[in-house]
Amino acid sequence: MENIAKDSSPHSINSIKHLVPEKQPHRTWYHFQPPHNWMNDPNGPMYYKGVYHFFYQHNPFGPTFGKTMVWAHSVSYDLINWIHLNHALEPTEPYDINGCYSGSVTILHGEKPVILYTGYDNNKNQVQNLAMPKNLSDPYLREWVKHPQNPVMVAPSGVEMDSFRDPTTAWKGNDGKWRVIIGAKNGDEGKVILCHSEDFVNWTLDPIPFYTIDNYGMCECPDFFPVSICGTNGVDTSVQSSSIRHVLKLSYQNEQQEHYFLGKYQLDQGNFMSDTKFTGTSLDLKLDYGTFYASKTFFDYAKNRRILWGWVQETDTTQDDIEKGWAGLQSIPRQVWLHKSGKQLMQWPIEEVQKLRENQVSILGKKLVGGSSLQVTGITASQVDVEVLFELPELESAEWLGANEVDPKLLCSEEYASRSGTIGPFGLLALASEDLTEQTAIFFRIYRTPNGYTCLMCSDESRSSLRQDLDKRTYATTFDIDPNIKTISLRILIDRSIIESFVDEGRVCVTNRVYPSLAIDKDAHLYVFNNGTKSVLISKLNAWSMKHAEFGHDEKIENISHI
């Protein structure tokens, strides 16, 4: 073969536009999704010369995961309103002919972005490939060119050839070498492989895995990034200093959950010393306790923040997806930083989402006695942003929780949830029908424990729809509360079929997908409730109806800055 670069964007693949029916009660208004067909992992979000780029896994031929996956590409100036471009990468070469899978973008010296992605080759092996922008003067980087030396990495010994994927954004050490980690597995042992290079083309793979775990299968979509120990600002992925910690995030394929570890990265030794070990229990750290997977962060140079994206998959049926003509959402981009305790991450919707707010309603100082509920009126409850602060009664009255009863999912099960509580359950009923036959309950319950006070947080989809053929889940977690503060805050973003909950200013995040059949559009309602025996005070509640985000196509590109 001639040693020439291959144009990765011949546009030989034309997206088949599955007809998206006009009446789409579950299609979102302000969450990112393509015009039609399937979407899964966020690939390489980045900020480059004034423009946000978002690349994602996409099947251009239908609303299910397909054999010909591409890197779709959209751009924005605010991470909320988007323009869809032509595909950045399509399967065209022997090293990616069976699919262009997940990867990342790294900005090299001289402000040169480069894509490192997994190709599914003609032997059904997973290999790592490079692509560069065809024209750096194009602010939208519409076309990408594949490197002539592809593939630049193949699976090492001890790794299955078809399970070596998802390279991270690279970081550069003081020794001048670039480093990335890549997910892998061997049997049921998950692995993360560390790779390094001086020129980003010729790579050496470390024979000692960066991380291993038994019985959880593939370590998909790893992420590795620094966080500052003081303040909420993010730091560049290559920063090395005494004022940062490092985060290793892993997507465990067998569990479909996003786990992470905080710890110390020793660049000279090539290892990461985590503060905690994985236990397989509710004590492990998770980015999100709900339907949220394959997440990816990037450093936003414009606002000095680290931003997290996550894939939110459908939980209806495949036939539903075919009839809808689409499947998959992205979460609202979240700013991520280290909690002041140094023991966990914090997450909060980016500030730009507030531009979509309108028609604010407020409730102040309202007592919710036991067994009562209150409807939040004056908003469009199917698309709403709600912030509420609950003030708790004296915590000494809370129920006792024994050491053998601390499994959060068990506590949220019907057996426990039906018990009469003292402080709680209280919270919100989202996407509820007027008669409450449909509702998704996001609620709290306070317990006394041997170590102080614990808050149980549940997100219950069991009554979210009258339909019986849906995957209705209950998500749960617990967190300690400070008895001197006696308040719990909750923010939820509701967007027709997705609910994102942020508890205690971002200490806990839970994402739900629900498909109500009654509580849609103007027939959706929002309630605050208290089913505990003790009264709870709504210290303040603010809610805003949410406007449509703008989604356009490349012919509108010149007008994007005016959105």
C-alpha positions, -999 to 999 in steps of 0.1 A, spaced: 0 0 0 12 35 -8 23 54 23 -3 82 19 -28 96 43 -63 85 38 -92 109 38 -115 98 66 -145 118 54 -154 108 19 -190 110 30 -197 77 12 -220 69 41 -252 88 39 -273 86 70 -306 69 64 -331 92 80 -355 70 98 -387 89 99 -391 105 134 -428 108 140 -441 143 146 -457 134 179 -427 125 201 -437 128 238 -404 112 249 -380 131 226 -361 156 247 -361 194 243 -327 204 257 -306 173 260 -282 164 232 -293 138 207 -288 134 170 -317 140 146 -323 103 142 -309 68 147 -286 54 173 -262 72 196 -241 58 225 -207 68 239 -194 104 240 -160 101 222 -139 132 222 -155 164 235 -131 193 234 -128 231 233 -107 244 205 -103 280 193 -136 293 206 -157 263 196 -169 233 215 -167 200 196 -187 169 205 -179 136 188 -200 105 196 -207 69 186 -234 68 160 -251 42 138 -261 61 106 -283 33 94 -308 27 122 -319 33 158 -301 2 171 -264 -5 177 -251 -14 143 -222 -30 125 -210 2 109 -203 27 137 -191 62 129 -178 92 148 -206 117 145 -196 154 150 -214 185 163 -202 219 173 -215 246 197 -205 279 213 -223 272 246 -226 234 250 -264 237 249 -273 248 213 -257 226 186 -250 223 149 -247 188 134 -219 183 109 -209 155 86 -193 125 102 -157 130 114 -147 93 110 -162 65 89 -151 29 83 -130 30 52 -97 11 58 -87 -24 68 -79 -12 103 -114 2 109 -136 -14 82 -159 -30 108 -164 2 128 -149 34 142 -153 29 179 -147 51 209 -117 72 217 -106 106 226 -91 139 214 -58 153 226 -45 188 216 -8 185 208 19 212 208 11 240 184 -27 237 190 -30 206 168 -59 183 178 -55 146 171 -81 118 175 -70 85 189 -97 60 183 -104 22 183 -109 6 149 -126 -28 145 -104 -42 117 -110 -68 90 -100 -96 113 -125 -84 139 -96 -73 162 -97 -40 180 -67 -17 172 -58 19 179 -57 45 151 -49 82 147 -67 109 127 -59 146 122 -79 176 109 -75 180 72 -77 218 75 -67 235 107 -79 269 94 -115 255 94 -128 266 128 -153 236 128 -127 210 118 -152 194 94 -129 169 78 -103 145 93 -75 125 78 -64 91 90 -27 86 97 -6 65 72 9 44 100 -24 32 113 -28 11 133 -5 26 159 -13 1 186 -25 -35 187 -35 -56 217 -6 -69 238 -2 -104 251 -26 -112 279 -54 -91 263 -81 -105 241 -77 -91 205 -113 -80 203 -114 -64 238 -88 -36 236 -105 -3 232 -115 33 242 -82 52 246 -83 82 269 -72 118 263 -34 117 266 -13 135 291 23 147 288 48 141 315 78 162 325 99 137 306 83 148 273 64 115 268 27 113 260 7 87 279 -28 72 275 -47 43 291 -68 19 272 -95 -5 284 -90 -43 280 -99 -77 293 -88 -113 294 -116 -137 302 -135 -121 331 -105 -101 343 -108 -64 334 -76 -45 327 -64 -10 319 -32 -7 298 -8 22 301 9 33 268 35 59 262 50 77 232 74 105 224 58 114 191 22 102 194 27 78 166 51 51 179 37 37 211 51 14 238 27 -6 259 35 -12 296 36 -49 303 23 -43 338 -14 -33 338 -23 1 352 -53 -15 369 -70 -49 370 -102 -63 384 -116 -98 385 -152 -109 377 -164 -76 363 -154 -81 327 -142 -54 304 -130 -21 318 -147 1 292 -142 38 285 -116 45 311 -109 82 320 -79 96 339 -76 132 349 -64 155 377 -86 176 400 -75 205 422 -75 200 459 -87 236 464 -116 252 446 -139 242 418 -117 251 388 -105 223 366 -69 217 355 -54 206 322 -50 168 318 -12 171 318 -8 191 350 14 175 376 18 192 410 13 187 447 -20 206 446 -39 180 427 -53 145 431 -60 121 402 -92 103 393 -94 70 376 -129 63 362 -139 30 348 -171 17 331 -176 -19 342 -192 -37 313 -208 -66 333 -224 -41 357 -230 -11 334 -220 13 361 -196 42 364 -171 37 392 -142 59 401 -112 61 424 -94 90 439 -57 87 445 -21 97 438 -5 93 404 33 86 404 43 95 369 79 83 372 68 49 384 38 47 361 13 37 387 -18 51 404 -22 45 442 -60 48 449 -72 58 483 -97 30 485 -101 -5 470 -131 -17 451 -154 -37 473 -184 -44 451 -207 -29 478 -226 4 482 -194 19 497 -178 22 462 -177 56 446 -200 61 415 -204 91 392 -241 84 389 -263 58 406 -288 56 377 -288 51 339 -255 68 330 -226 51 313 -194 54 292 -187 89 305 -160 112 293 -145 144 306 -126 172 290 -108 204 302 -126 235 291 -99 261 286 -124 289 281 -138 287 316 -111 267 335 -134 238 343 -136 201 338 -168 190 321 -183 155 322 -206 139 295 -224 106 299 -244 83 277 -280 78 289 -294 48 271 -330 39 265 -349 16 289 -379 10 267 -380 -18 240 -360 -22 208 -393 -21 189 -401 13 206 -367 26 193 -374 15 158 -408 31 159 -394 63 174 -366 64 148 -339 72 174 -322 59 206 -299 74 231 -293 107 249 -264 125 264 -266 139 300 -266 176 305 -228 185 306 -217 186 342 -189 205 358 -168 182 380 -145 191 409 -132 176 442 -153 179 473 -137 199 501 -133 167 521 -111 153 493 -130 120 495 -154 123 465 -162 143 433 -189 169 430 -210 174 399 -233 202 388 -251 211 355 -230 237 336 -242 272 341 -252 277 305 -283 255 310 -298 284 329 -302 303 297 -331 280 289 -350 289 320 -383 309 318 -415 315 339 -400 311 373 -423 301 402 -413 300 439 -425 285 471 -410 299 504 -413 287 540 -441 261 533 -446 234 560 -453 200 546 -471 180 574 -470 142 574 -491 126 547 -494 158 526 -484 169 491 -483 202 472 -485 207 435 -460 231 419 -481 250 394 -474 277 368 -447 256 350 -444 232 321 -437 202 343 -426 180 314 -396 203 308 -385 219 340 -355 228 362 -363 226 399 -342 236 430 -356 229 464 -341 231 499 -357 210 526 -353 219 563 -355 189 585 -371 184 620 -350 174 650 -329 145 638 -331 127 672 -366 115 661 -352 96 631 -357 59 629 -328 36 639 -310 18 612 -290 -13 622 -257 -21 608 -272 -51 589 -298 -30 571 -275 -6 552 -281 -19 517 -297 11 500 -315 -9 473 -331 -31 500 -341 0 519 -358 14 488 -376 -19 480 -413 -22 485 -409 -41 518 -391 -12 534 -406 17 515 -441 7 526 -431 11 562 -443 42 580 -414 66 583 -406 93 608 -384 118 588 -395 109 553 -400 96 528 -402 132 514 -392 147 481 -406 152 446 -430 134 423 -418 141 388 -436 135 355 -467 126 375 -503 123 361 -530 144 378 -543 113 397 -508 101 405 -513 68 388 -481 77 370 -452 92 389 -414 90 394 -406 95 430 -373 111 440 -373 110 478 -353 110 510 -355 92 544 -334 100 574 -320 74 598 -300 73 629 -270 49 627 -242 39 651 -220 65 634 -244 95 633 -271 102 608 -276 88 573 -298 100 544 -313 74 521 -319 87 486 -342 67 463 -353 73 427 -383 50 420 -395 43 385 -419 15 395 -450 37 388 -434 59 361 -457 45 334 -488 24 330 -469 3 304 -458 -30 317 -431 -38 291 -406 -12 303 -374 -17 323 -385 2 354 -357 5 379 -352 17 415 -319 35 422 -307 41 457 -277 53 477 -270 67 512 -249 95 524 -240 110 558 -255 142 568 -243 169 592 -266 172 622 -256 208 626 -270 218 592 -303 199 591 -310 207 554 -311 187 522 -310 203 488 -322 187 456 -320 199 420 -337 180 392 -337 186 355 -368 170 338 -369 167 301 -398 146 289 -382 111 293 -351 119 314 -347 130 350 -313 141 363 -312 145 401 -284 164 420 -284 160 457 -267 181 484 -252 205 458 -238 177 437 -226 151 461 -250 125 447 -263 122 411 -290 99 398 -303 97 362 -336 81 352 -352 73 319 -390 70 321 -417 68 295 -451 80 309 -482 74 288 -504 99 307 -480 124 322 -468 139 289 -466 174 276 -492 196 294 -506 166 312 -474 162 333 -474 175 369 -449 181 396 -456 176 433 -437 180 466 -447 154 491 -440 142 527 -451 107 538 -433 108 571 -449 114 604 -428 145 611 -433 177 593 -407 189 568 -403 226 558 -399 237 521 -374 264 530 -373 275 494 -383 260 460 -376 276 427 -388 261 394 -384 272 358 -400 259 326 -373 251 301 -371 263 265 -361 243 235 -323 241 229 -315 249 192 -303 220 170 -293 228 134 -274 214 105 -242 225 87 -259 248 63 -268 270 93 -232 270 105 -226 307 98 -255 316 121 -245 294 151 -228 323 169 -261 342 169 -281 314 186 
